[in-house]
């Protein structure tokens, strides 16, 4: 009985966490070497500078209004 209750509570906690998750935002980066631009959800490394963001889409066109 206790094992079932613990399992149920664990599953409920996991489901609650996933239902409130949102997608990661996108940021526009520019290369320090040749000025190329790239849109990414994660930092691209030391050779890149974050220029703008956050954006809602992978093309870095729809700017997020409220964080």
C-alpha positions as CSV (number, residue, x, y, z in Angstrom):
1,X,0.0,0.0,0.0
2,X,2.7,2.5,1.0
3,X,4.7,1.6,-2.1
4,X,1.7,2.3,-4.4
5,X,1.1,5.6,-2.7
6,X,4.8,6.6,-3.1
7,X,4.7,5.6,-6.7
8,X,1.5,7.6,-7.3
9,X,2.9,10.7,-5.6
10,X,6.1,10.5,-7.6
11,X,4.2,10.2,-10.9
12,X,1.9,13.1,-10.0
13,X,4.9,15.3,-9.1
14,X,6.5,14.4,-12.4
15,X,3.4,15.1,-14.4
16,X,2.9,18.5,-12.7
17,X,6.4,19.6,-13.5
18,X,6.1,18.7,-17.2
19,X,2.7,20.4,-17.6
20,X,4.1,23.8,-16.6
21,X,7.3,23.6,-18.7
22,X,7.7,26.0,-21.6
23,X,10.0,26.0,-24.6
24,X,13.4,27.6,-24.3
25,X,13.8,31.0,-25.9
26,X,16.0,31.8,-28.9
27,X,18.8,34.3,-29.0
28,X,20.6,36.0,-31.9
29,X,24.4,35.6,-31.9
30,X,27.1,37.2,-34.1
31,X,30.5,35.7,-34.9
32,X,33.6,37.7,-33.7
33,X,35.6,36.3,-36.6
34,X,33.5,37.1,-39.7
35,X,30.3,38.7,-38.5
36,X,28.0,35.9,-39.4
37,X,24.7,35.7,-37.5
38,X,23.1,32.6,-36.0
39,X,19.9,32.0,-34.0
40,X,20.3,29.5,-31.1
41,X,18.8,28.4,-27.8
42,X,22.2,27.7,-26.3
43,X,25.4,29.8,-26.3
44,X,27.6,29.0,-29.3
45,X,31.0,29.4,-27.7
46,X,33.6,32.1,-27.0
47,X,33.8,33.2,-30.6
48,X,30.2,34.4,-30.6
49,X,28.5,37.4,-29.0
50,X,24.8,37.5,-28.0
51,X,23.2,40.4,-30.0
52,X,19.5,40.3,-29.3
53,X,16.8,38.2,-27.7
54,X,14.9,36.5,-26.4
55,X,12.8,35.4,-29.4
56,X,9.9,33.0,-29.7
57,X,11.0,31.3,-33.0
58,X,14.0,29.7,-34.5
59,X,14.4,32.5,-37.1
60,X,14.8,35.1,-34.4
61,X,12.0,37.2,-35.8
62,X,9.3,37.2,-33.1
63,X,10.6,39.1,-30.1
64,X,9.4,38.1,-26.6
65,X,7.6,41.1,-25.2
66,X,7.2,40.0,-21.5
67,X,9.8,37.9,-19.8
